[in-house]
Structures are given as C-alpha cells and as structure tokens.
Amino acid sequence: MGKILMLIHNGFEEIEALTTVDLCRRGGLEVCVCSMTGNETLQGAHGIQVVADAQYEDVVADAYDMVVLPGGLPNATSLRDDDRVIHTLQLFNRQDKWLGAICAAPIALERAGLLRGRKATSYPGCLEDSSACLYLEAPVAVDGKIVTSRGVGTAIAFALQIIELLVSAEKAKEIGKGILYENS
C-alpha cells in the first residue's frame, strides 16, 4: 500500500484536501494529514475544522511515497513560505518520489525550483504568467513525478490520477465508478 503525506497550514481548501484524502483512502492508499501549524486542529478556508493525523515534527518523511499539497488561502502561500515544506519537496524530488499540488499550492513547487521546464497547471493566475513552467489549462497535469491540478472542480480528477499512479488505472476506474464520477 502506498503512503501519502499531505502537508497543511490553516486556510486550506476543504474540498481539495478532503476529497483527496477520502478517495485515496478508498483506493487503498494510506494518507497522513500533517499539520504544519503545531496544532492538532486545522482551520479550513471556509470554517471547517479538521483534526490532523500528525504534526510535522513527528513525521518521518522517508516513510512516504508522495507529498500532496492542497490549495486554499492562506494555506498555499503559507506552504510556499515554509522552509520545511520546500525542504520536503526538494527531498522527495531528489529521491524520485511523487509530488502533488492542487489549486494555488503549485506555487510551493515553483518556489522549490521543481517546475522549471515542466508541464503544470494551477488555479488561474497562480502560475501561467511564470516563465518557469509550461502552463496547461488541463484539469490535471502530470510531468515526470509531479502531478498538478486546477482547483475544487478538478479535485476528483486529481485524486483519481493519484490513485492511478500509485495503485493502478483499474483501481482509479473502480473508485470513479463507485462514486458515479462521469469521466470513469
């Protein structure tokens, strides 16, 4: 079973984070919701509180196969400005592990220097003016071991893409059909 480390600050987009956690767990992946705030309870951008599975200080990053960053504000900018997040992204990249970011969160991948010359997508206005990446308006973009997505409306596609990459296309299709996702 693959393991995902989801790094979150306060102000995260609840649908992006929880859809990814829910569907990936349905797909057989272990997902650790990791608080970057030092608090067990995280506050979403729309007032929904989520209890983290772990604190960053207590996590051994090497035990995970993928890091995922949900969007939302100020979560995305907090992730981008957090040196621990940048270090973790660069570590996973050096170890040839998967990286995922949705909505505005790809700005953390950009700050980490990981999008230069790569296909990527994001919430409109976050990356497309950047000369670092090859910006796509696709719901999900995969380049090497980096997966990016646009926002709330693409959260299911993002999660199913992660399941396809870490488990199998068959499992992603099964989960998509089970939730009546029309593209499955």
N, C-alpha and C positions, 0 to 999 in steps of 0.2 A: 504494500500500500504506500503510495506517495504521500509526502508531508509538505504542507504549505504553511508558511509563516506570513501572516497578514499584519503589517505594521500600521498602527492607527494612533493619531492625535485626536483631540477634540475637534468638533466641527466636521466630521466625516459625513459623506453622503450615505444615509442609511440603506437605501435600496441597493446601491452598488456593493457595499460591504456585505450586507446580509444575504443578498441573492447569491453572491459568490460563495459565501460560507455554506449556505444551505445546499445549493446544487452540487458543490464539490464534495460535501459530506455524503450526499445521496449517491454520488459517483464512486464512493469508496475511498476518497482521499481524506487524510487527517488534516484538519485546518486549526491552527493555533491563532486566535485573535490576541494580538500582542499590544498591550498598552505602552505607548511611548511617553505617557504623561507622569508616570509614577503613581497613578491612581488606578484602582481596580475598575471603577465605573467610568465609562467614556460617554461623553455627551455628543449626540449626533447634531448635524446642522439644523435639523427640524425638531429638536427637543426630545428625541427618542434616546433613552439611556441603554447602554449595552455593557454587560459585565465581561471584562477581558478574561481570557483563559490564563494569561501570564503577563508578567512585567518584563520589559526588555532586558533588564539586568539579570533575570533568572533564566533566560533562553540561551541555549547553545545553538547558534546559527548553523553550524556544520551538520546538525541533525536533520536539516530540512532540504527539500529538493527544489523549492521555489519560494520566492518572496513576492507577495502581492500587495499593491498599494491602492486603496480605494481613493476616490476623489472627494469632492466637497470642500467648502471653505469655512474656516481657515485650515482644515486638515492638510490639503495639498501643499500650501505654502509652508506650513509647519514641518511637513515631511521633507520638503526641498531644503529647508534651512537647518535641519537637524543633521549634524555631522555623523551621528551614529547610523542614521539611515543611509547616508551617502557611503559610509564605510561598508555597510552590509551589502548594498547594491554592487559596489565595486568588488567585494569579496566573492559574491555569488557569480559575477561575471568572470572573474579570474578562474573560478572553479568550474566554469562551463555549466552552471545551473540556471534554471529558468527564472525569469523576471517578468512580472506583470504589473501593469498600471492602467487605470481607467479614469476617464474624465479629465480633470486638471492634474492628476497625480503624475502623468508622464514628465512634468516639469522637474521632478526629482531625478528621473533617469537622465534628463538633459543636463542638469547640474552635475551629475556624477560622470558626465562625459561619455555616456553609453549610447547616445542616439546619432552621433556623427556619421553621416552617410547611410543610415539605416531607414527603412520604411517604418513609419509610425503614424499613429493617429491620436487625437485627443478631443476634448471639448473645444468647440470653435473659439479661436482667439488665444489658445494656450501655446501652441507650437507652430502653427502654419506660417507665421512670419519669421520663424527661425531658419537660418541657413544651415543649421547643424543636421537636420533630418530630412528625409524625403517624405514630405507630408502627404498622407492619403485621407480621403474623406470616407473611407470604408468603415463599417461598424466595428470591425476588429482587424488589426494588422499584426502579422507575425513576421519577424525578420530574425533569423538565427534563433536564439533562445529568448527573445524579447517579444512579449505579447502586449499590445496596447489596444484601448477601446475608447469610444467617444463619450459615454455618459449613461445616465439612468436608462434610457431607451434601448441601450445595447448591452445592459448588464447580463441578460440571459445568454446572449450570444457569446459574450466574454467568458462566462463561467463554463459554458459548454465547450468552448475552444480549449480551455484549460484542461477539462476532463479528457477531451480527445487527445491532447498532447501528453498528459501524464498517465492516463489509463488506456483508453482506446477509442477509436471512432465509433465502434459498436456501442460502447457504454454511453458515450455522449448522445448518440441517437436514441438509445433506450430511455435515458433521462429526459431528453427533449420530448419524446412521445408521451412519456408518463405525466408530464406537466402540461400537455396539449400545446406545446410550442409549435407554431405553424410552420416553422422552417425545418422541422425534423422529419 
